Amino acid sequence: MLSAAVPSRSEGDAVPANERAPPPSPPGGADRQPRYEEADDWHDLAPEILRQRLVIEGIPARPVDDAQIRHYLSALSREVDMVQVLEPVTHRSDLYGWAGWIHWETSGAHFYAWERPQLFFSVDVYTCKAFDVDTAVSFTREFFSAGPVVAKSF
């Protein structure tokens, strides 16, 4: 009987797709329904509670630092007429860059900044009070002297 020679692999070698174990079944079996609804099935579970979200992303003219993030978040509060409850909090990760957060009476905003692999920022605003999206986006673009800026409100 002939048998095919199986080349030996080192610990770091990739395993070919045909030799990989199948992915595990979802908990509770393959026919179990998800415990949440997919985005396509989204419906407002609390229409009586106002919630406004905005994501702003862009390329800043120069690297963003701790002082800029704190100043930006406080100034954004005034621009969109939010009551600041606490001073902004920031943190720098050696792996991922800067992050900042501000607490508003009606929710808050998060800010993230990268220096590598490229200069980039992302702002997540979540409020229970309506605000003007164009004001927030224009202010952010000007504050960071940003090149391309994109925004999505939902």
MDAnalysis code that builds the backbone (N, CA, C; Angstrom):
import MDAnalysis as mda
import numpy as np

u = mda.Universe.empty(462, n_residues=154, atom_resindex=np.repeat(np.arange(154), 3), trajectory=True)
u.add_TopologyAttr("name", ["N", "CA", "C"] * 154)
u.add_TopologyAttr("resid", np.arange(1, 155))
u.add_TopologyAttr("resname", ["MET", "LEU", "SER", "ALA", "ALA", "VAL", "PRO", "SER", "ARG", "SER", "GLU", "GLY", "ASP", "ALA", "VAL", "PRO", "ALA", "ASN", "GLU", "ARG", "ALA", "PRO", "PRO", "PRO", "SER", "PRO", "PRO", "GLY", "GLY", "ALA", "ASP", "ARG", "GLN", "PRO", "ARG", "TYR", "GLU", "GLU", "ALA", "ASP", "ASP", "TRP", "HIS", "ASP", "LEU", "ALA", "PRO", "GLU", "ILE", "LEU", "ARG", "GLN", "ARG", "LEU", "VAL", "ILE", "GLU", "GLY", "ILE", "PRO", "ALA", "ARG", "PRO", "VAL", "ASP", "ASP", "ALA", "GLN", "ILE", "ARG", "HIS", "TYR", "LEU", "SER", "ALA", "LEU", "SER", "ARG", "GLU", "VAL", "ASP", "MET", "VAL", "GLN", "VAL", "LEU", "GLU", "PRO", "VAL", "THR", "HIS", "ARG", "SER", "ASP", "LEU", "TYR", "GLY", "TRP", "ALA", "GLY", "TRP", "ILE", "HIS", "TRP", "GLU", "THR", "SER", "GLY", "ALA", "HIS", "PHE", "TYR", "ALA", "TRP", "GLU", "ARG", "PRO", "GLN", "LEU", "PHE", "PHE", "SER", "VAL", "ASP", "VAL", "TYR", "THR", "CYS", "LYS", "ALA", "PHE", "ASP", "VAL", "ASP", "THR", "ALA", "VAL", "SER", "PHE", "THR", "ARG", "GLU", "PHE", "PHE", "SER", "ALA", "GLY", "PRO", "VAL", "VAL", "ALA", "LYS", "SER", "PHE"])
u.atoms.positions = np.array([
    [0.834, -1.146, 0.000],
    [0.000, 0.000, 0.000],
    [0.892, 1.224, 0.000],
    [0.526, 2.194, -0.848],
    [1.277, 3.440, -0.937],
    [0.653, 4.450, 0.009],
    [1.472, 5.235, 0.633],
    [0.933, 6.327, 1.464],
    [1.654, 7.602, 1.081],
    [0.904, 8.678, 1.094],
    [1.488, 9.974, 0.733],
    [2.323, 10.474, 1.896],
    [3.446, 11.040, 1.556],
    [4.305, 11.610, 2.585],
    [3.682, 12.923, 3.067],
    [3.599, 13.114, 4.350],
    [3.074, 14.356, 4.927],
    [4.268, 15.173, 5.375],
    [4.426, 16.350, 4.745],
    [5.568, 17.165, 5.145],
    [5.406, 17.600, 6.595],
    [6.519, 17.621, 7.304],
    [6.459, 18.056, 8.698],
    [6.374, 19.578, 8.734],
    [5.673, 20.080, 9.757],
    [5.516, 21.523, 9.903],
    [6.139, 21.959, 11.214],
    [6.692, 23.146, 11.178],
    [7.187, 23.756, 12.407],
    [6.007, 24.382, 13.127],
    [6.201, 24.735, 14.389],
    [5.123, 25.286, 15.196],
    [4.508, 26.533, 14.576],
    [5.278, 27.387, 13.939],
    [4.767, 28.637, 13.391],
    [4.196, 28.538, 11.984],
    [4.301, 27.365, 11.342],
    [3.810, 27.221, 9.971],
    [2.287, 27.307, 9.918],
    [1.774, 27.881, 8.848],
    [0.329, 27.973, 8.645],
    [-0.225, 26.590, 8.330],
    [-1.443, 26.326, 8.792],
    [-2.117, 25.075, 8.526],
    [-3.007, 25.290, 7.309],
    [-2.871, 24.444, 6.272],
    [-3.729, 24.607, 5.090],
    [-5.204, 24.508, 5.470],
    [-6.043, 25.217, 4.734],
    [-7.475, 25.277, 5.039],
    [-8.111, 23.903, 5.103],
    [-7.688, 22.981, 4.233],
    [-8.308, 21.656, 4.219],
    [-7.911, 20.802, 5.420],
    [-6.951, 21.246, 6.217],
    [-6.532, 20.491, 7.402],
    [-6.992, 21.143, 8.706],
    [-7.682, 22.277, 8.613],
    [-8.120, 22.971, 9.819],
    [-9.384, 22.337, 10.372],
    [-9.546, 22.424, 11.679],
    [-10.770, 21.938, 12.327],
    [-11.915, 22.881, 11.973],
    [-13.124, 22.369, 11.849],
    [-14.261, 23.242, 11.553],
    [-14.497, 24.197, 12.726],
    [-15.095, 25.373, 12.442],
    [-15.364, 26.303, 13.536],
    [-16.357, 25.691, 14.509],
    [-16.293, 26.085, 15.775],
    [-17.222, 25.511, 16.756],
    [-18.656, 25.929, 16.468],
    [-19.599, 25.074, 16.848],
    [-21.017, 25.407, 16.703],
    [-21.368, 26.483, 17.711],
    [-22.368, 27.321, 17.379],
    [-22.773, 28.333, 18.346],
    [-23.312, 27.683, 19.605],
    [-23.176, 28.360, 20.755],
    [-23.708, 27.780, 21.996],
    [-25.187, 27.455, 21.833],
    [-25.569, 26.321, 22.315],
    [-26.977, 25.931, 22.244],
    [-27.353, 25.249, 20.948],
    [-26.421, 25.037, 20.052],
    [-26.718, 24.345, 18.802],
    [-26.846, 25.286, 17.625],
    [-26.744, 24.715, 16.433],
    [-26.739, 25.496, 15.195],
    [-28.068, 26.181, 14.934],
    [-29.171, 25.634, 15.491],
    [-30.473, 26.221, 15.189],
    [-30.895, 27.270, 16.219],
    [-30.030, 27.589, 17.150],
    [-30.360, 28.580, 18.191],
    [-30.470, 29.975, 17.582],
    [-31.478, 30.718, 17.967],
    [-31.691, 32.078, 17.480],
    [-30.760, 33.042, 18.214],
    [-30.265, 34.082, 17.508],
    [-29.425, 35.071, 18.192],
    [-30.222, 35.777, 19.286],
    [-29.526, 36.241, 20.333],
    [-30.184, 36.920, 21.441],
    [-30.362, 38.410, 21.179],
    [-30.091, 38.841, 19.982],
    [-30.241, 40.244, 19.603],
    [-30.725, 40.289, 18.169],
    [-31.165, 41.458, 17.741],
    [-31.631, 41.603, 16.367],
    [-30.526, 42.224, 15.526],
    [-30.383, 41.743, 14.321],
    [-29.390, 42.279, 13.398],
    [-29.765, 43.695, 13.003],
    [-28.808, 44.454, 12.484],
    [-29.038, 45.846, 12.106],
    [-30.191, 45.987, 11.117],
    [-30.346, 45.026, 10.213],
    [-31.432, 45.092, 9.234],
    [-32.803, 44.992, 9.903],
    [-32.846, 44.396, 11.082],
    [-34.100, 44.223, 11.810],
    [-34.275, 45.278, 12.895],
    [-33.412, 46.289, 12.895],
    [-33.408, 47.292, 13.952],
    [-34.755, 48.002, 14.033],
    [-35.243, 48.154, 15.234],
    [-36.388, 49.022, 15.474],
    [-36.187, 49.688, 16.825],
    [-36.734, 50.866, 16.961],
    [-36.541, 51.687, 18.147],
    [-37.336, 51.097, 19.308],
    [-36.642, 50.609, 20.319],
    [-37.296, 49.992, 21.468],
    [-37.810, 51.021, 22.471],
    [-37.328, 52.270, 22.362],
    [-37.753, 53.316, 23.307],
    [-37.957, 54.627, 22.558],
    [-38.969, 54.698, 21.699],
    [-39.166, 55.909, 20.892],
    [-39.440, 57.159, 21.727],
    [-39.867, 56.988, 22.972],
    [-40.139, 58.145, 23.807],
    [-38.860, 58.747, 24.409],
    [-37.726, 58.076, 24.233],
    [-36.441, 58.590, 24.729],
    [-35.627, 59.065, 23.528],
    [-35.337, 60.368, 23.500],
    [-34.527, 60.918, 22.415],
    [-33.090, 60.421, 22.558],
    [-32.541, 59.888, 21.483],
    [-31.129, 59.509, 21.425],
    [-30.594, 59.957, 20.084],
    [-29.484, 60.674, 20.123],
    [-28.835, 61.127, 18.892],
    [-27.385, 60.691, 18.952],
    [-26.915, 60.113, 17.845],
    [-25.539, 59.636, 17.757],
    [-24.872, 60.279, 16.549],
    [-23.579, 60.513, 16.678],
    [-22.803, 61.074, 15.583],
    [-21.393, 60.527, 15.656],
    [-20.883, 60.068, 14.523],
    [-19.490, 59.656, 14.411],
    [-18.831, 60.613, 13.429],
    [-17.713, 61.210, 13.843],
    [-16.931, 62.106, 12.987],
    [-15.531, 61.516, 12.905],
    [-15.011, 61.353, 11.690],
    [-13.652, 60.836, 11.513],
    [-12.904, 61.721, 10.544],
    [-11.610, 61.863, 10.779],
    [-10.836, 62.717, 9.893],
    [-9.342, 62.533, 10.036],
    [-8.642, 63.272, 9.196],
    [-7.180, 63.267, 9.179],
    [-6.719, 64.633, 9.692],
    [-6.146, 64.677, 10.905],
    [-5.709, 65.963, 11.446],
    [-4.448, 66.463, 10.739],
    [-4.227, 67.770, 10.813],
    [-3.050, 68.357, 10.175],
    [-1.755, 67.918, 10.856],
    [-1.815, 67.631, 12.162],
    [-0.634, 67.200, 12.922],
    [-1.077, 66.266, 14.048],
    [-0.137, 65.589, 14.692],
    [-0.519, 64.675, 15.774],
    [-1.333, 65.388, 16.862],
    [-2.267, 64.661, 17.449],
    [-3.147, 65.192, 18.485],
    [-2.605, 64.749, 19.844],
    [-2.565, 65.689, 20.809],
    [-2.045, 65.343, 22.134],
    [-3.113, 65.503, 23.211],
    [-2.723, 65.195, 24.438],
    [-3.601, 65.220, 25.601],
    [-4.288, 66.573, 25.780],
    [-3.531, 67.643, 25.749],
    [-4.098, 68.975, 25.971],
    [-5.113, 69.332, 24.888],
    [-4.810, 68.996, 23.648],
    [-5.754, 69.269, 22.557],
    [-7.055, 68.505, 22.746],
    [-6.964, 67.243, 23.145],
    [-8.168, 66.429, 23.334],
    [-9.039, 67.035, 24.424],
    [-8.439, 67.395, 25.555],
    [-9.212, 67.977, 26.650],
    [-9.848, 69.302, 26.225],
    [-9.076, 70.137, 25.538],
    [-9.597, 71.417, 25.082],
    [-10.724, 71.204, 24.065],
    [-10.517, 70.298, 23.117],
    [-11.534, 70.000, 22.099],
    [-12.841, 69.545, 22.735],
    [-12.779, 68.573, 23.651],
    [-14.005, 68.024, 24.230],
    [-14.771, 69.080, 25.035],
    [-14.055, 69.930, 25.772],
    [-14.730, 71.005, 26.502],
    [-15.337, 72.020, 25.540],
    [-14.590, 72.377, 24.501],
    [-15.098, 73.344, 23.520],
    [-16.269, 72.768, 22.730],
    [-16.212, 71.476, 22.376],
    [-17.321, 70.827, 21.683],
    [-18.587, 70.918, 22.533],
    [-18.442, 70.758, 23.840],
    [-19.584, 70.866, 24.749],
    [-20.291, 72.198, 24.567],
    [-19.521, 73.263, 24.518],
    [-20.106, 74.595, 24.344],
    [-20.703, 74.754, 22.949],
    [-20.011, 74.240, 21.927],
    [-20.485, 74.387, 20.542],
    [-21.841, 73.743, 20.309],
    [-22.076, 72.585, 20.943],
    [-23.339, 71.876, 20.732],
    [-24.294, 72.031, 21.916],
    [-23.968, 72.987, 22.806],
    [-24.843, 73.367, 23.915],
    [-25.134, 72.206, 24.865],
    [-24.065, 71.528, 25.296],
    [-24.203, 70.456, 26.275],
    [-23.629, 70.929, 27.613],
    [-24.209, 70.466, 28.703],
    [-23.736, 70.813, 30.037],
    [-22.656, 69.811, 30.437],
    [-21.441, 70.316, 30.640],
    [-20.301, 69.481, 31.026],
    [-20.405, 69.161, 32.514],
    [-20.393, 67.870, 32.863],
    [-20.502, 67.435, 34.250],
    [-19.121, 67.281, 34.877],
    [-18.171, 66.727, 34.133],
    [-16.810, 66.498, 34.618],
    [-15.809, 67.028, 33.608],
    [-14.613, 67.297, 34.069],
    [-13.529, 67.659, 33.151],
    [-13.229, 66.440, 32.272],
    [-12.783, 66.652, 31.035],
    [-12.444, 65.515, 30.168],
    [-11.351, 64.636, 30.776],
    [-11.449, 63.363, 30.504],
    [-10.472, 62.369, 30.956],
    [-9.753, 61.853, 29.714],
    [-8.428, 61.691, 29.796],
    [-7.669, 61.153, 28.663],
    [-6.744, 60.035, 29.119],
    [-6.328, 59.245, 28.157],
    [-5.378, 58.151, 28.413],
    [-4.611, 57.878, 27.126],
    [-3.332, 57.578, 27.258],
    [-2.521, 57.215, 26.104],
    [-2.093, 55.761, 26.211],
    [-2.358, 55.012, 25.169],
    [-1.916, 53.626, 25.055],
    [-0.715, 53.599, 24.116],
    [0.340, 52.914, 24.516],
    [1.510, 52.786, 23.635],
    [1.170, 52.036, 22.353],
    [0.164, 51.182, 22.405],
    [-0.215, 50.405, 21.228],
    [-1.203, 51.128, 20.327],
    [-2.145, 51.880, 20.930],
    [-3.256, 52.392, 20.135],
    [-3.388, 53.904, 20.090],
    [-2.632, 54.641, 20.849],
    [-2.706, 56.093, 20.802],
    [-3.597, 56.667, 21.884],
    [-4.096, 57.880, 21.656],
    [-4.857, 58.624, 22.643],
    [-6.340, 58.292, 22.631],
    [-6.943, 58.381, 23.804],
    [-8.390, 58.293, 23.949],
    [-8.813, 59.354, 24.951],
    [-10.008, 59.896, 24.757],
    [-10.539, 60.872, 25.692],
    [-12.036, 60.718, 25.811],
    [-12.583, 61.182, 26.925],
    [-14.010, 61.079, 27.175],
    [-14.462, 62.282, 27.975],
    [-15.656, 62.744, 27.688],
    [-16.266, 63.804, 28.485],
    [-17.688, 63.384, 28.836],
    [-18.069, 63.682, 30.077],
    [-19.417, 63.356, 30.546],
    [-20.273, 64.607, 30.483],
    [-21.399, 64.500, 29.806],
    [-22.373, 65.582, 29.742],
    [-23.592, 65.190, 30.552],
    [-24.343, 66.180, 30.953],
    [-25.586, 65.914, 31.673],
    [-26.502, 65.006, 30.849],
    [-26.402, 65.118, 29.538],
    [-27.239, 64.323, 28.634],
    [-26.407, 63.302, 27.860],
    [-25.436, 62.688, 28.472],
    [-24.607, 61.603, 27.936],
    [-23.155, 62.022, 27.784],
    [-22.572, 62.011, 26.549],
    [-21.167, 62.362, 26.448],
    [-20.576, 62.089, 25.088],
    [-19.245, 62.205, 25.031],
    [-18.516, 61.999, 23.781],
    [-17.186, 61.319, 24.068],
    [-16.765, 60.487, 23.115],
    [-15.456, 59.831, 23.166],
    [-14.619, 60.339, 21.998],
    [-13.318, 60.426, 22.217],
    [-12.399, 60.869, 21.175],
    [-11.236, 59.885, 21.129],
    [-10.837, 59.504, 19.925],
    [-9.704, 58.587, 19.744],
    [-8.772, 59.183, 18.700],
    [-7.457, 59.095, 18.939],
    [-6.475, 59.641, 17.986],
    [-5.334, 58.651, 17.795],
    [-4.963, 58.447, 16.546],
    [-3.844, 57.582, 16.172],
    [-2.740, 58.423, 15.557],
    [-1.517, 57.960, 15.732],
    [-0.369, 58.533, 15.021],
    [0.175, 57.531, 14.023],
    [-0.066, 56.246, 14.304],
    [0.365, 55.210, 13.376],
    [-0.715, 54.143, 13.310],
    [-0.954, 53.575, 12.223],
    [-0.140, 53.613, 11.008],
    [-0.271, 54.930, 10.245],
    [-1.218, 55.803, 10.674],
    [-1.330, 57.121, 10.049],
    [-1.992, 58.057, 11.041],
    [-1.886, 59.357, 10.786],
    [-2.629, 60.317, 11.590],
    [-4.112, 60.122, 11.291],
    [-4.920, 60.048, 12.352],
    [-6.349, 59.779, 12.182],
    [-7.042, 60.064, 13.506],
    [-8.293, 60.537, 13.452],
    [-9.087, 60.672, 14.671],
    [-10.507, 60.186, 14.421],
    [-11.157, 59.804, 15.511],
    [-12.543, 59.361, 15.461],
    [-13.245, 59.881, 16.713],
    [-14.403, 60.499, 16.525],
    [-15.197, 61.051, 17.624],
    [-16.548, 60.339, 17.630],
    [-16.972, 59.874, 18.789],
    [-18.290, 59.258, 18.958],
    [-19.084, 60.107, 19.939],
    [-20.184, 60.674, 19.466],
    [-21.050, 61.500, 20.303],
    [-22.360, 60.742, 20.504],
    [-22.807, 60.658, 21.742],
    [-24.086, 60.028, 22.056],
    [-24.790, 60.943, 23.043],
    [-25.982, 61.390, 22.691],
    [-26.707, 62.286, 23.588],
    [-28.189, 61.944, 23.647],
    [-28.803, 62.416, 24.705],
    [-30.254, 62.329, 24.864],
    [-30.858, 63.720, 24.714],
    [-30.111, 64.592, 24.079],
    [-30.551, 65.953, 23.782],
    [-30.161, 66.240, 22.335],
    [-31.079, 66.805, 21.570],
    [-30.794, 67.102, 20.166],
    [-29.691, 68.158, 20.052],
    [-28.874, 68.021, 19.012],
    [-27.831, 69.008, 18.721],
    [-27.684, 69.114, 17.219],
    [-27.023, 70.172, 16.775],
    [-26.838, 70.408, 15.349],
    [-25.593, 69.668, 14.847],
    [-25.805, 68.703, 13.976],
    [-24.724, 67.881, 13.441],
    [-23.717, 68.734, 12.667],
    [-24.206, 69.626, 11.814],
    [-23.308, 70.459, 11.010],
    [-22.381, 71.305, 11.885],
    [-22.902, 71.798, 13.002],
    [-22.077, 72.581, 13.928],
    [-20.950, 71.720, 14.486],
    [-21.279, 70.508, 14.915],
    [-20.265, 69.612, 15.489],
    [-19.203, 69.243, 14.456],
    [-19.633, 68.933, 13.237],
    [-18.689, 68.518, 12.194],
    [-17.803, 69.694, 11.781],
    [-18.384, 70.857, 11.553],
    [-17.602, 72.036, 11.149],
    [-16.604, 72.423, 12.229],
    [-17.065, 72.432, 13.480],
    [-16.175, 72.773, 14.589],
    [-15.001, 71.804, 14.657],
    [-15.274, 70.515, 14.522],
    [-14.223, 69.495, 14.603],
    [-13.215, 69.670, 13.468],
    [-13.700, 69.876, 12.259],
    [-12.823, 70.074, 11.095],
    [-11.890, 71.265, 11.340],
    [-12.452, 72.376, 11.797],
    [-11.657, 73.577, 12.026],
    [-10.698, 73.417, 13.193],
    [-11.155, 72.797, 14.283],
    [-10.326, 72.648, 15.479],
    [-9.037, 71.899, 15.175],
    [-9.137, 70.846, 14.378],
    [-7.963, 70.015, 14.076],
    [-7.330, 70.361, 12.730],
    [-7.776, 71.441, 12.093],
    [-7.287, 71.810, 10.751],
    [-7.254, 70.557, 9.875],
    [-8.329, 69.789, 9.954],
    [-8.375, 68.459, 9.332],
    [-8.554, 68.557, 7.826],
    [-7.894, 67.609, 7.146],
    [-8.096, 67.443, 5.705],
    [-9.440, 66.787, 5.500],
    [-9.445, 65.586, 4.956],
    [-10.737, 64.924, 4.762],
    [-11.416, 64.639, 6.101],
    [-12.710, 64.894, 6.159],
    [-13.529, 64.593, 7.330],
    [-14.805, 63.935, 6.823],
    [-15.230, 62.870, 7.490],
    [-16.502, 62.223, 7.173],
    [-17.315, 62.152, 8.464],
    [-18.638, 62.092, 8.315],
    [-19.498, 62.027, 9.483],
    [-20.733, 61.196, 9.172],
    [-21.230, 60.528, 10.183],
    [-22.467, 59.754, 10.040],
    [-23.293, 60.000, 11.295],
    [-24.515, 60.434, 11.078],
    [-25.441, 60.691, 12.176],
    [-26.533, 59.627, 12.134],
    [-26.900, 59.128, 13.287],
    [-27.984, 58.145, 13.345],
    [-28.632, 58.163, 14.707],
])
